[in-house]
Amino acid sequence: MKNIRIGSRNSPLALWQAREVARHLQNKNYKTEIIPIISTGDKNLAVPLYEMGITGVFTKDLDVALLENRIDIAVHSLKDIPTKLPNNLSIIAYLKRDFPKDVLVKKESSKNKEHHELKIATSSLRRRAFWLKDFPETEFCDIRGNVNTRLKKLEEQDFDATIFSQAAIERMKLKIDYEELTNLIPAPGQGVIAVVARTDDAEIINLVNFINDDETQICVETERIFLQTMEGGCTAPIGAFAEIIGDEMRFRGRICSLDGKNEIETDDVFKYSSEENFGEKIALEMLKSGAQNIMNDIKAQ
Ligand SMILES: NCc1[nH]cc(CCC(=O)O)c1CC(=O)O
C-alpha cells in the first residue's frame, strides 16, 4: 500500500495537527510519514507578519515541496492558508472544527487587572483592532513565535496578557487559565485543520476524502469567500464565523479600522444551500454600506 508523505511545519502545534491527519489515515490502514519543513514564517521571528508584506509565509515552503513531489499532502491551520492557492494546489479536506474562538491569557501577577488596564502582546491586526473597539485605551505590543515561545515571553517580558486561538491551547493540552473572548469574532477558518494536495493528484484526493467534514467545509468556504471578497489583496482586521444551526447558517462578519473606531458588522441567519455561497453576497453588501471606505483607509496607511 502507498506510503503517504505528510508535510508539516516544524512547530509543536503544526506537528500535532499533522499527526492528527496521520491518525485518521492510519485508522484506514494507510501508511504515513511526517516530513517537517521549516517555513519562511518560522525563520524570521523578529518581524510582525503584517509587515512582511507577503501572504502565505507559513504555507509557501510546503507548497513548493508539494509541487516538487517531495510530499503528497500538506497539513495546515486553515487560517494560515491564503485565499488564493498556487496553480495546481487545492484544499482537499477540512477536519471537523473543534475550537473556533480566541482566548485571553494573563500572567499570574496581572490576573486581577481589568480588561482596560491590560498591556497586551499580539501581532494580529484583527485581535488588536477588535479589542480596541471595546477598550480603546489599551496598550499593545508585538509578539511573534509559536505558542510555547509566546507563553515564555508572557512570563518574562513587560506585558500583562496575550491572545491565542483556543484550538492551539487545547490541542497542545496546555494547563493554563484562559478567558474565552466571545466578542472577538475569529479569523476566517480559525480552529480548522486543512489538507492541501496537488489538484491533479486524483489518487490522493480520493484517498483523503473520507476525513472531510461537510458542515465544516460549508462554514469555512463561506468565511473564506467573504474574506476574499472583502480584502482584495490587503491585510485588514477581518473576522468571520459561520455555524450551522439546524438547517440554517448563522454568519457573523466584521471589518474594523486599525484603531477599532470604525467598524461594519453583520450577524445573519439564513437558509444555506450547497449551490450558493453567501459569503460573497454578504461581503459585497458590507462593502457598499461602508466597509469599502474602511478598506481604502487601511490601504492608504
Ligand atoms: N497565527 C498563528 C496561528 N495559526 C493557527 C493557529 C492556531 C490554530 C487555529 O486557530 O486554527 C495559530 C496560533 C494562534 O492564533 O494563537
The ligand as a Tripos MOL2 file, in Angstrom:
@<TRIPOS>MOLECULE
LIG
   16    16     1     0     0
SMALL
NO_CHARGES

@<TRIPOS>ATOM
      1 N1         -1.4220   32.8610   13.7100 N.3       1 LIG1
      2 C1         -0.7720   31.6260   14.0110 C.3       1 LIG1
      3 C2         -1.7480   30.5140   14.1850 C.ar      1 LIG1
      4 N2         -2.2630   29.8780   13.1070 N.ar      1 LIG1
      5 C3         -3.1290   28.9190   13.5870 C.ar      1 LIG1
      6 C4         -3.1200   28.9620   14.9560 C.ar      1 LIG1
      7 C5         -3.8750   28.0820   15.8520 C.3       1 LIG1
      8 C6         -4.7650   27.0550   15.2190 C.3       1 LIG1
      9 C7         -6.0460   27.6170   14.6740 C.2       1 LIG1
     10 O1         -6.5490   28.6140   15.1870 O.co2     1 LIG1
     11 O2         -6.5770   27.0340   13.7310 O.co2     1 LIG1
     12 C8         -2.2420   29.9580   15.3520 C.ar      1 LIG1
     13 C9         -1.9150   30.3570   16.7290 C.3       1 LIG1
     14 C10        -2.8340   31.4130   17.3130 C.2       1 LIG1
     15 O3         -3.6050   32.0490   16.5950 O.co2     1 LIG1
     16 O4         -2.7560   31.6540   18.5390 O.co2     1 LIG1
@<TRIPOS>BOND
     1     1     2 1
     2     2     3 1
     3     3     4 ar
     4     3    12 ar
     5     4     5 ar
     6     5     6 ar
     7     6     7 1
     8     6    12 ar
     9     7     8 1
    10     8     9 1
    11     9    10 2
    12     9    11 1
    13    12    13 1
    14    13    14 1
    15    14    15 2
    16    14    16 1
@<TRIPOS>SUBSTRUCTURE
     1 LIG1         1 GROUP 0 **** ****
